[in-house]
Amino acid sequence: VQLVESGGGLVQPGGSLRLSCAASGMSSTLYTMAWYRRIPGKQRESVATITSGGYTVYAESVLGRFAISRDNAKNMAYLQMNSLKPEDTAVYYCSARHRDTATTYWGQGTQVIVSS
């Protein structure tokens, strides 16, 4: 299983970014996809999760601003980030967790910097 994130970069406060996660070597319908982030000086935290059936869960800090989605046919997951704040600056990671075994795979991360 390989996960490759893309779409990170530098954006001004209030701006938007869309992160993508390309998965290979797996059947998407067997995995819950999620986005995590590691803010400098803090532990990695869950940002958003989506099951194979489309059920979503968000961290309170991003509720109403971020939206997670997936395309099972393309083995892709996305994180649309709107109204970005400087405190959203972090390395964002895609993960895939098998629904039965709980085996979890991680991408290499993509840097998001929110700054004026």
C-alpha positions, 0 to 999 in steps of 0.5 A, spaced: 500 500 500 502 506 498 499 513 499 502 519 496 499 526 498 499 533 494 496 540 494 500 543 500 503 549 499 503 557 502 497 560 502 494 567 505 490 567 511 483 566 509 485 562 503 483 555 501 487 549 499 485 542 496 489 536 498 489 530 495 491 523 497 493 518 491 492 510 494 495 504 490 496 497 492 489 497 496 481 496 495 479 503 497 472 500 499 476 496 505 479 502 508 477 508 512 481 514 510 483 520 514 487 526 514 492 528 520 496 533 521 502 535 525 503 542 528 510 544 530 511 542 537 505 538 538 503 531 537 500 529 530 492 530 531 486 527 527 483 532 522 478 529 518 476 521 517 471 518 512 469 511 512 468 507 505 460 509 506 462 516 506 461 517 514 465 523 516 468 526 522 472 532 523 476 535 529 472 541 532 478 546 530 476 545 523 469 543 523 465 548 518 472 550 514 474 543 512 471 538 508 473 531 507 471 526 501 473 520 497 473 517 490 473 510 491 473 508 483 479 512 483 482 510 490 483 518 492 481 522 498 481 529 498 481 535 504 478 541 502 481 547 506 477 553 506 478 559 511 485 557 513 488 560 519 495 561 521 494 555 526 493 550 520 500 551 519 502 543 519 505 537 515 498 534 513 498 526 512 493 521 509 492 515 512 488 508 510 486 504 516 483 497 514 476 496 516 477 489 519 484 488 521 486 496 523 492 495 519 494 503 518 498 506 512 501 513 512 503 517 506 509 521 507 506 528 508 505 535 505 507 541 508 501 547 509 503 554 511 498 559 512 502 566 512 501 573 510 
